[in-house]
Amino acid sequence: QVQLVESGGGLVQPGGSLRLSCAASGLSFVNYAMNWYRQAPGKERELVGIITNTGVLTNFLDSVKGRFTISRDNAKNTVYLQMNSLKPEDTAVYYCSTYFLRRRVWGQGTLVTVNS
């Protein structure tokens, strides 16, 4: 059974920073690409970015490019989303995800609220 657990969300002021974590279990983490998604209130879930199994970054959302970055620590089975210069429009539930046996696996999400 594959499980993904996000953490690190909360309330932050505009211009602030947060680092989200996603801890994975039930898979050989080193062999899998990991994705970050987000879903704002009343909006569709959208892909933020991807980190491959070899650490290559790709497919960043245009609105967050240059402000967000993804990293991974294979020894800890964890992927991170570092978010800087946060804006109110970044407010959303953030999810990590991967593919396992041709199925999409999701975490439960962590809420990020950007407001003064």
N, C-alpha and C positions, 0 to 999 in steps of 0.2 A: 504494500500500500504506500503510495507516494503522498507526502504531505508537505505543504508549503505554509509557513507562518510568517506574516509580516509584522513588523513592529517599528516604533519610532515616530509615529504621527503625533499630531497635537496642534495647539494654537501657537501661531508665530506672527509677528508683525511684518508688514511689508518691508522688503529689503533684508529680511533675516534669512537664516539657513537652517536646514534640517538634514539629517542623514537617516534614511529608511533602511531597514534590514529585512532580509527574507531568508529564513532558515529552512533548508530542505532536508528531508529524510525519505528513506525508502527507495533511493536510486543511487547509481554511481554518478555523483554530482559532477565529477571532473569531465564526464563525457557529454554533458548536456548544455546547450545554449539556454540562457535564461532571459525572460522578457519582463519589462515593467509596463503596465497599463495604468490608466486612470479614468475615473468616471465622475464628472462634475454633476451637481444636482440638475435633473431634467435633461441631461445630455447623454449621448452615446458613449460607450466605453471606447477609448482610443489608445493606440499604441504609443508609448513614450520612447522606448528604445530597446535595443537588444544587445546582449553581450554573448559572443560565441563561446564554445568550450575552450578555445585558445585565447580568449581575451580580446578579440577584435570587436570594436563598437560600431554599430550601424543603425540606420533607420530611426534617428532621433526626430521627434516631433519638432517642426519648425519653430513653434512658439517657445520652446524650452532650450533650443540649441544654443550652446555657449553658456548656459546657466546650470544645466543638469549634467551629471556624468554618472556612469555605471561602472562598478568594479566588482570583483569577486575574490573570495578567499576560499580556495578549494579545500584547504586543510580544515576549515570550519564549516564547510558545506553551506556557505552563506553568500548571497549577492546583495550589493548595496546600491542605493540611489542617493547620491549627494545632490542636494537642491540648494542653490545659492540665489541671491537676489530675488527672493520670492515675491510674487505679485498676487493680489486678490483673486485674479482669474486662475491661479494655480490651485485654488481650493477644490478638493476632490477626494474621493476614496482611491487610494493607490493600491494596486494589486501586482503581485509577481505571478509568473506563469511559466510553464514549460510544456513540452510534448513528451509523453511517455506511452509507449506502445501505440502510437498513432492517435492518441487522445490528448486533448488539451486539459491540463491540470491547473487549477487556480488556488491561490490562497484566499483567506477570508477578507483581506483588505485592511488597510489602516487609514484613518481619516486625517487629512491635513487641512487645516483651516487657516487662511492667511487674512488677518484683519487687525486693525489697530484698536 
